[in-house]
């Protein structure tokens, strides 16, 4: 099974109507004017979409922050740009990020759901969907509007997630999709410190007992594949932003291609460097899912 994992696309558009630039959107628009707009190169989005389409993945997962200010215009732009790879809701999953719930009005008016609600099995989180033979995806949503970028996973949502997995029985390959990382490689600890998931400890404690799983996230604009010491049965994957500029060549924008073959997990990163795409092996776990049969034919 072949997956593509995208995150933190951050389609942006500065509203022309000054009356819409109030509160948090004013802060976000100011950040765009001061440099964020130059860092997220929208002209590359078509190339990202074409690259993903050419890979013909069995399933596409986007872990949030499709927009920047969560305006109707940004959602419309993101939906239209991604249309070629979102033709079949059965083969794509899209969850929100904190920027997609940027304001109370965007959350109240369900702007994310209007554009991308078809790519989740139901409107209420959490949910569990089968995306391939022996493979299921658990969707979590700790995003909320507020003055900070922190997330909160309500106790009720965690309780329902527990019940979903208990009712489902054994799942040979489990994936968890959540915009917020639970743990990060030490080099990126500072990047998460000011925008963490509040109550991450309770989720980590529960996930420690569910067995082997992939944790697909974003939020921190870095790239990693690592096994957190707090949850050794978890492989945390953050593909990094696909549109962020890379002036020094140290943080090329891109996304993950994840190949699940029996017990094996292979992660390839597709990167935009020197005006062209390249693909490099990023991480491999030969026996990550021991309960998954080798022959999937």
C-alpha positions in Angstrom: 0.0 0.0 0.0 1.3 3.4 -1.0 0.4 6.6 1.0 1.2 10.2 0.5 1.4 12.4 3.6 1.2 16.2 3.2 0.9 18.8 5.9 1.1 22.6 6.5 0.4 23.7 3.0 -0.7 27.2 4.3 -2.5 28.7 1.3 -2.7 32.4 2.0 -4.5 35.5 0.8 -4.5 38.9 2.5 -8.1 40.1 2.8 -8.7 43.3 0.9 -11.5 44.3 3.2 -9.9 46.0 6.2 -13.0 45.3 8.3 -12.1 41.6 8.1 -8.7 42.2 9.6 -9.7 42.2 13.2 -8.4 40.3 16.2 -6.3 37.3 15.5 -6.6 37.7 11.7 -4.9 41.1 12.0 -2.0 39.5 13.7 -1.8 36.8 11.0 -2.1 39.3 8.1 0.7 41.4 9.6 2.9 38.3 9.8 2.1 37.6 6.1 3.1 41.2 5.2 6.3 41.0 7.2 7.6 37.9 5.5 5.5 34.8 5.9 4.0 35.3 2.4 7.4 35.3 0.8 8.3 32.1 2.7 5.3 30.1 1.5 5.5 30.0 -2.3 2.0 29.4 -3.6 3.2 29.2 -7.2 4.7 25.8 -6.4 1.4 24.3 -5.2 0.5 23.1 -8.7 3.8 21.3 -9.0 3.2 19.6 -5.6 -0.2 18.5 -6.8 1.2 17.1 -10.1 3.9 15.3 -8.2 1.4 13.6 -5.9 -0.9 12.8 -8.7 1.9 11.1 -10.7 2.6 8.9 -7.7 -1.0 7.6 -7.8 -1.1 6.8 -4.1 -3.6 4.4 -2.7 -4.4 6.9 -0.1 -3.6 10.6 0.6 -3.4 12.0 4.1 -3.3 15.8 4.8 -2.7 16.6 8.5 -4.0 20.2 8.6 -3.1 23.8 8.1 -4.3 24.0 4.6 -5.0 27.7 5.1 -3.3 30.5 7.0 -6.1 32.9 8.2 -9.0 30.5 7.7 -10.9 32.9 5.4 -13.5 31.6 2.9 -11.2 32.7 0.1 -8.3 30.7 1.4 -10.5 27.6 1.8 -11.8 28.0 -1.7 -8.3 28.5 -3.1 -7.0 25.4 -1.3 -9.9 23.2 -2.3 -9.6 24.3 -6.0 -5.8 23.8 -6.1 -6.0 20.3 -4.5 -8.9 19.1 -6.6 -6.8 16.9 -8.9 -5.7 14.8 -5.9 -9.0 14.9 -4.0 -11.2 13.4 -6.7 -12.2 10.3 -4.6 -13.1 10.9 -0.9 -12.6 7.1 -0.3 -8.9 7.6 -1.1 -8.1 10.8 0.8 -8.3 11.9 4.4 -8.0 15.6 5.4 -8.0 16.7 9.0 -7.8 20.3 10.3 -4.9 22.2 11.7 -4.9 25.1 14.1 -4.7 27.6 11.2 -7.9 26.1 9.8 -9.7 26.9 13.1 -7.9 30.3 13.3 -10.9 32.3 14.5 -14.1 31.6 16.4 -16.1 32.7 13.3 -14.3 30.2 11.0 -15.0 27.5 13.5 -18.6 28.5 14.1 -19.3 28.7 10.4 -17.6 25.3 9.9 -15.5 26.6 7.0 -13.1 23.7 7.1 -16.0 21.2 7.0 -17.6 23.0 4.1 -14.5 22.6 2.0 -12.9 19.3 3.3 -15.6 17.6 5.3 -16.1 14.9 2.6 -12.6 13.6 3.4 -13.4 12.3 6.8 -15.9 9.6 7.6 -18.1 11.7 9.9 -18.2 15.3 11.3 -17.4 14.4 14.9 -14.0 13.5 16.1 -12.5 11.0 16.8 -13.3 8.6 14.0 -11.8 5.4 12.7 -11.8 4.5 9.0 -10.4 1.5 7.0 -8.1 2.7 4.2 -6.7 -0.6 3.0 -6.4 -4.3 3.8 -5.7 -4.6 7.5 -5.0 -0.9 7.7 -7.1 1.7 9.6 -6.7 5.4 10.3 -7.7 7.1 13.6 -8.5 10.8 13.2 -8.1 13.2 16.2 -8.8 16.9 16.3 -7.4 19.0 19.2 -7.5 22.3 17.3 -9.4 25.2 18.6 -9.7 29.0 18.0 -7.8 31.2 20.5 -5.1 33.7 20.9 -2.3 31.1 20.9 -1.4 28.1 18.7 -1.9 25.6 21.5 -4.2 22.7 21.0 -6.3 20.8 23.6 -7.5 17.2 23.2 -10.7 17.0 25.3 -11.0 14.1 27.7 -14.2 13.1 26.0 -12.5 12.8 22.6 -9.7 10.6 24.1 -12.4 8.4 25.8 -14.2 7.9 22.5 -10.9 7.1 20.8 -10.3 4.4 23.3 -13.8 3.0 22.8 -13.4 3.0 19.0 -10.2 0.9 19.1 -11.6 -1.5 21.7 -14.7 -2.1 19.6 -12.7 -2.5 16.4 -10.6 -5.4 17.8 -7.1 -6.1 16.5 -5.8 -3.9 13.7 -2.7 -5.2 11.9 -1.7 -1.7 10.8 -2.9 1.3 12.8 -2.2 4.9 11.7 -3.1 8.0 13.9 -3.6 11.4 12.2 -3.4 14.4 14.4 -2.1 17.9 13.5 -0.1 18.3 16.7 3.0 16.3 17.5 3.2 14.6 20.9 6.9 14.4 21.0 9.6 15.8 18.7 13.3 15.1 18.1 15.4 17.0 20.7 16.6 19.5 18.0 13.0 20.8 17.6 11.9 20.9 21.2 12.1 24.7 21.3 9.9 25.0 18.1 7.1 23.1 19.9 7.5 24.7 23.3 5.3 27.8 22.5 2.6 25.9 20.6 2.2 22.5 22.2 -0.8 20.2 22.6 -2.1 20.7 26.1 -2.6 17.4 27.8 -0.3 15.5 25.4 0.8 13.3 28.3 -2.6 11.6 28.6 -2.6 10.8 24.9 0.9 9.5 25.0 0.1 7.3 27.9 -2.8 5.8 26.1 -1.0 5.3 22.8 1.8 3.5 24.6 -0.6 0.7 25.2 -2.2 0.4 21.7 0.7 -1.4 20.0 2.6 -0.4 16.9 1.3 2.6 15.0 2.3 5.4 12.7 1.6 8.9 14.1 1.1 11.3 11.2 1.4 15.0 12.2 2.6 18.4 11.2 2.4 21.8 13.0 6.1 22.2 13.6 7.7 23.2 10.2 10.4 20.6 10.3 10.8 17.1 9.0 11.3 13.9 11.0 10.7 10.2 11.3 11.6 8.9 14.8 10.5 6.6 17.6 9.8 8.7 20.7 11.3 7.2 23.9 8.0 7.8 25.7 6.1 5.6 23.1 8.7 3.2 21.6 5.9 1.5 19.5 5.2 4.7 17.7 6.8 5.9 14.5 6.2 9.7 14.4 6.2 11.2 10.9 6.2 14.9 10.1 6.7 15.6 6.3 7.4 19.3 6.7 5.7 22.1 4.6 5.6 21.5 0.9 5.7 25.2 -0.1 8.1 26.8 2.4 11.1 28.5 0.7 14.6 27.2 1.5 17.2 30.0 0.8 20.1 28.1 2.4 19.4 24.7 1.1 19.1 23.1 4.5 15.3 22.7 4.8 13.9 21.8 1.3 10.1 21.8 1.1 8.4 18.5 0.3 6.2 15.7 1.5 6.4 12.0 2.4 5.6 8.9 0.4 5.0 6.0 2.8 5.0 2.4 1.5 3.4 -0.2 3.7 4.4 -3.7 2.6 3.6 -6.5 5.0 5.5 -5.7 8.2 7.8 -3.2 6.5 7.4 0.6 6.5 9.5 2.6 4.0 9.4 6.4 4.0 10.6 8.4 1.0 10.8 12.2 1.0 10.0 14.1 -2.2 11.9 17.4 -2.1 11.9 20.5 -4.2 15.6 21.4 -4.7 17.3 23.5 -7.4 14.0 24.0 -9.3 13.2 20.3 -9.6 11.9 17.3 -7.7 14.1 14.7 -6.2 13.2 11.7 -4.0 15.5 10.2 -1.3 15.1 7.3 1.1 14.3 8.9 4.5 13.5 6.1 6.9 12.8 2.4 6.9 11.5 -0.1 9.5 11.7 -3.7 8.2 9.6 -5.3 10.9 7.4 -2.5 12.3 4.0 -4.2 11.9 4.7 -7.8 13.0 1.1 -8.8 12.9 0.6 -7.8 9.2 0.9 -10.6 6.7 3.8 -10.3 4.2 1.7 -11.4 1.3 -1.0 -8.8 0.7 -2.0 -10.0 -2.7 
